[in-house]
Amino acid sequence: MTANLSINSSSFKRFQSLIALLLLCIVLSIMTDKFFTPDNGLNVLRQIAVNICIATGMTLIVLTAGIDLSVGSILALCGALTAGLLKNGIEIPSGDLYVGFTVLGAVLGGLLLGWLLGWFNGFVITKFNVPPFVATLAMLTIARGFTMLYTQGHPISNLGTSFAFIGSGVWLGIPVPVWIAIVVVLLAVLLTQKTRTGRYIYAIGGNEQAARLSGININKVKIAVYSIAGALAALGGIILTARLDSAQPNAGISYELDAIAAVVIGGTSLSGGKGSVWGTVMGAVIIGVLNNGLVLLNVSPFWQQVVKGAVILLAVVIDKMGEKKDN
């Protein structure tokens, strides 16, 4: 009898995110006839693609028992840099030099900046033993400040149809941002499940001291994880900028909360060592559907924040209760 209860509990944990999504969809379909429509479905997919990119990087960090509060600001800065390089290039008046950028060059520039900012987060955390919360909170402010300095507080718009295709294009009937998110997820799954680095990530989150004694280079793995998260935040910023055809100075505000919510709702433990990228994808879909449903129901933006905060709190409480039962 006890064994059966244990199996049922384990099965429920595995599918609780899916059950929650199904219940949410049923409720929303009853409350509004605008929810189950092809156009709305494509709109939800476009919206969650950005969060999936960010949340995938956040998953890798949380698996090591870390956190990154700077992803929203990194998203904004890298999106602004990409737009600036594409539209204005780089001018060096002293040398009478102008360097123009193609779409690919501008995108690579944005991704490189995201990687470097993430690397800096990891370096500060590992080199100076600064808590991830503090280090990434500082980067949140720094990156947001640089975004305002770079853009002078004004959006950078009219970036061209080729760049806009990244955010609003469709290929084989599916939005391009969704294809990008699929590639990101598959690569992250491959990293976490099929590589030595993936095993190290779980080992560090499970017991960092034991991982160190077993010969794992803790600092190297953590720096790599934060670098990847920075690059994925930059990718999210590029997609968002392309979709809006504009780099907004205040882009990405509170995006880190949606990413953390997706990770926690997807079953990844904030204590590290437990969770999966697939779970995070399910969490991101739930957050996206919830956001979309609240908008369709004309719920006040202020109440939307209250609801999302309550959902995050509930997910964390369930996570902690699960840990107590396992112990």
C-alpha positions in Angstrom: 0.0 0.0 0.0 2.8 2.4 0.9 4.7 1.5 -2.2 1.6 2.2 -4.4 1.2 5.6 -2.7 4.8 6.4 -3.3 4.5 5.5 -7.0 1.4 7.6 -7.3 3.1 10.6 -5.6 6.1 10.2 -8.0 3.8 10.1 -11.0 1.9 13.1 -9.9 5.1 15.1 -9.4 6.3 14.2 -12.9 3.0 15.3 -14.6 1.9 18.0 -12.3 3.0 20.8 -14.7 1.1 19.2 -17.5 -2.0 18.7 -15.4 -1.8 22.4 -14.3 -1.5 23.5 -17.9 -4.5 21.4 -19.0 -6.7 22.7 -16.2 -5.6 26.3 -17.0 -6.5 25.9 -20.6 -9.9 24.4 -19.8 -10.7 27.3 -17.4 -9.7 29.9 -19.9 -11.6 28.3 -22.8 -14.7 28.4 -20.6 -14.2 32.0 -19.6 -13.4 33.4 -23.0 -14.1 32.2 -26.6 -11.0 34.1 -27.8 -8.6 31.7 -26.2 -8.8 28.6 -28.4 -8.2 30.3 -31.8 -5.3 29.8 -34.3 -4.3 33.5 -34.2 -4.2 33.5 -30.4 -2.2 30.2 -30.3 0.4 31.7 -32.6 0.5 34.8 -30.5 1.1 32.8 -27.3 3.9 30.8 -29.1 5.7 34.0 -30.1 5.4 35.5 -26.6 6.8 32.4 -24.8 9.7 31.9 -27.2 11.6 34.8 -25.5 10.9 33.5 -22.0 11.9 29.9 -23.1 15.3 31.2 -24.2 15.9 33.1 -21.0 14.4 30.4 -18.7 16.6 27.7 -20.3 19.7 29.6 -19.3 18.2 30.2 -15.9 17.6 26.5 -15.5 21.3 25.7 -15.9 22.1 28.3 -13.2 19.5 27.1 -10.8 20.6 23.5 -11.2 24.0 24.6 -9.8 22.1 26.2 -6.9 22.6 29.7 -8.2 20.3 32.5 -9.5 20.6 35.3 -12.1 18.6 38.5 -11.6 20.3 40.3 -14.4 18.9 38.5 -17.4 16.2 41.2 -18.1 18.7 44.0 -18.1 21.2 42.0 -20.2 18.3 41.3 -22.7 17.7 45.1 -23.0 21.3 46.0 -23.4 22.1 43.4 -26.0 18.9 44.1 -27.9 19.9 47.8 -28.0 23.4 47.1 -29.1 22.2 44.8 -31.9 19.8 47.5 -33.1 22.4 50.2 -32.8 25.1 48.2 -34.7 22.6 47.3 -37.4 21.2 50.9 -37.9 24.2 53.1 -37.0 27.2 50.9 -37.2 30.3 52.1 -35.4 31.8 55.5 -36.1 35.4 56.5 -35.1 35.6 60.3 -35.9 39.3 60.6 -35.0 40.2 58.0 -37.7 37.5 59.1 -40.1 36.3 55.4 -40.0 32.8 53.9 -40.2 32.1 50.2 -39.7 28.7 49.0 -41.0 27.1 45.7 -39.9 25.0 43.1 -41.6 22.1 41.5 -39.8 24.3 38.5 -39.0 27.2 40.7 -37.8 24.8 42.7 -35.5 23.3 39.6 -34.1 26.7 38.1 -33.4 27.7 41.3 -31.7 24.7 41.2 -29.4 25.2 37.5 -28.6 28.9 38.2 -27.8 28.1 41.0 -25.4 25.5 38.8 -23.6 28.1 36.0 -23.3 30.7 38.5 -21.9 28.3 39.9 -19.3 27.3 36.4 -18.2 31.0 35.5 -18.0 31.6 38.5 -15.8 28.8 37.4 -13.5 30.3 33.9 -13.2 33.8 35.4 -12.7 32.7 37.7 -9.9 30.8 34.9 -8.2 33.6 32.3 -8.4 36.7 34.5 -8.0 35.5 36.7 -5.2 33.0 34.3 -3.6 30.2 36.8 -4.0 26.7 35.4 -3.6 24.9 35.0 -7.0 22.0 37.1 -5.7 24.3 40.1 -5.0 26.5 39.8 -8.0 23.7 39.5 -10.5 21.7 42.2 -8.7 24.6 44.5 -9.3 24.8 43.5 -13.0 21.0 44.2 -13.3 21.7 47.8 -12.3 24.9 48.1 -14.4 23.4 46.7 -17.6 20.3 48.8 -17.3 22.4 51.9 -16.8 24.5 51.1 -19.9 21.3 50.6 -21.9 20.1 54.1 -21.0 23.5 55.6 -21.8 23.7 53.8 -25.1 20.2 54.7 -26.2 20.1 58.1 -24.5 16.7 56.9 -23.3 15.2 56.8 -26.8 14.2 53.7 -28.8 16.2 52.5 -31.8 13.6 51.7 -34.5 13.1 51.0 -38.2 15.6 48.1 -38.4 14.6 46.6 -41.7 12.6 43.7 -42.9 15.5 41.2 -42.9 16.0 41.7 -39.2 12.3 41.8 -38.4 12.0 38.3 -39.9 13.8 37.0 -36.8 11.0 38.1 -34.6 7.9 38.1 -36.7 8.6 35.8 -39.6 7.0 32.4 -40.2 8.6 29.3 -41.6 6.5 26.1 -42.4 3.6 27.7 -40.6 5.4 28.2 -37.4 6.8 31.5 -36.1 10.6 31.9 -36.5 11.0 32.7 -32.7 9.5 29.3 -31.9 12.0 27.5 -34.2 14.8 29.4 -32.4 13.4 28.4 -29.0 13.2 24.7 -30.2 16.8 24.7 -31.2 17.8 26.3 -27.9 15.9 23.7 -25.9 17.2 20.8 -27.8 20.8 22.0 -27.4 20.2 22.5 -23.7 18.7 19.0 -23.3 21.7 17.6 -25.1 24.1 19.5 -22.8 22.4 18.4 -19.6 21.6 14.8 -20.4 24.3 13.7 -22.8 27.5 15.5 -21.8 30.0 15.4 -19.0 29.4 19.1 -18.3 25.7 18.3 -17.8 26.6 15.7 -15.2 28.9 18.2 -13.5 26.1 20.8 -13.4 23.8 18.4 -11.5 26.6 17.3 -9.2 27.5 20.8 -8.2 23.9 21.6 -7.4 23.4 18.4 -5.5 26.5 18.7 -3.3 29.1 21.2 -4.2 31.6 20.1 -1.7 31.4 16.4 -2.8 31.7 17.6 -6.5 34.9 19.6 -5.6 36.4 16.6 -3.8 35.7 14.4 -6.8 37.8 16.6 -9.0 35.2 18.7 -10.8 36.4 22.2 -11.6 33.6 24.1 -9.9 34.6 27.6 -11.0 35.0 26.6 -14.7 31.5 25.0 -14.8 29.8 27.9 -13.1 31.4 30.5 -15.3 30.4 28.5 -18.4 26.8 28.2 -17.1 26.5 32.0 -16.4 28.1 32.7 -19.8 25.5 30.5 -21.6 22.7 32.2 -19.6 24.0 35.6 -20.7 24.1 34.6 -24.3 20.6 33.2 -24.1 19.3 36.4 -22.5 20.9 38.3 -25.4 19.2 36.0 -27.9 15.9 36.7 -26.2 16.6 40.4 -26.5 17.4 40.1 -30.2 14.1 38.2 -30.8 12.1 40.8 -28.9 13.8 43.7 -30.7 13.1 42.1 -34.0 9.5 41.4 -33.2 8.9 45.0 -32.1 11.2 46.4 -34.9 12.5 48.6 -32.1 15.0 48.4 -29.2 13.3 49.9 -26.1 15.5 51.2 -23.3 13.1 49.8 -20.7 12.8 46.4 -22.4 13.1 43.3 -20.2 11.9 44.8 -16.9 10.7 41.9 -14.6 11.6 39.3 -17.3 13.9 37.6 -14.7 10.8 37.0 -12.6 9.0 35.2 -15.5 12.1 33.1 -16.1 12.5 32.1 -12.5 8.7 31.3 -12.3 9.0 29.1 -15.4 12.0 27.3 -13.8 10.3 26.7 -10.5 6.9 25.8 -11.9 8.7 23.4 -14.2 9.9 21.5 -11.1 13.5 22.6 -10.9 14.5 22.9 -7.2 15.9 26.3 -6.1 18.3 24.3 -3.9 19.9 22.9 -7.1 20.6 19.4 -8.4 17.0 18.5 -9.4 15.1 19.5 -12.5 15.1 19.5 -16.2 14.9 21.7 -19.3 11.7 20.0 -20.4 10.1 21.0 -17.1 11.1 24.6 -17.6 9.6 24.6 -21.1 6.3 23.4 -19.6 6.6 26.1 -16.9 7.2 28.8 -19.6 4.1 27.6 -21.5 2.0 27.9 -18.3 3.3 31.4 -17.6 2.7 32.4 -21.2 -0.9 31.0 -21.2 -1.6 32.6 -17.9 -0.4 36.0 -19.1 -2.4 35.7 -22.3 -5.5 34.6 -20.5 -5.3 37.5 -18.1 -5.0 39.9 -21.0 -8.0 38.3 -22.8 -10.1 38.6 -19.6 -9.2 42.3 -19.4 -7.6 41.8 -16.0 -5.8 45.0 -14.7 -2.0 44.9 -15.3 -1.6 45.5 -11.5 -3.7 42.4 -10.7 -1.7 40.4 -13.3 1.4 41.1 -11.2 -0.4 40.0 -8.1 -1.5 36.7 -9.7 1.9 35.9 -11.1 3.6 36.6 -7.8 1.1 34.3 -6.1 1.8 31.6 -8.7 5.6 31.9 -8.0 5.0 31.7 -4.3 2.8 28.7 -4.6 5.3 26.9 -6.8 8.1 27.5 -4.3 6.0 26.3 -1.4 5.2 23.1 -3.3 8.8 22.7 -4.1 9.8 23.0 -0.5 7.1 20.7 0.7 8.3 18.1 -1.8 11.8 18.4 -0.4 10.6 17.8 3.1 8.7 14.7 2.0 11.8 13.3 0.2 13.9 13.8 3.3 
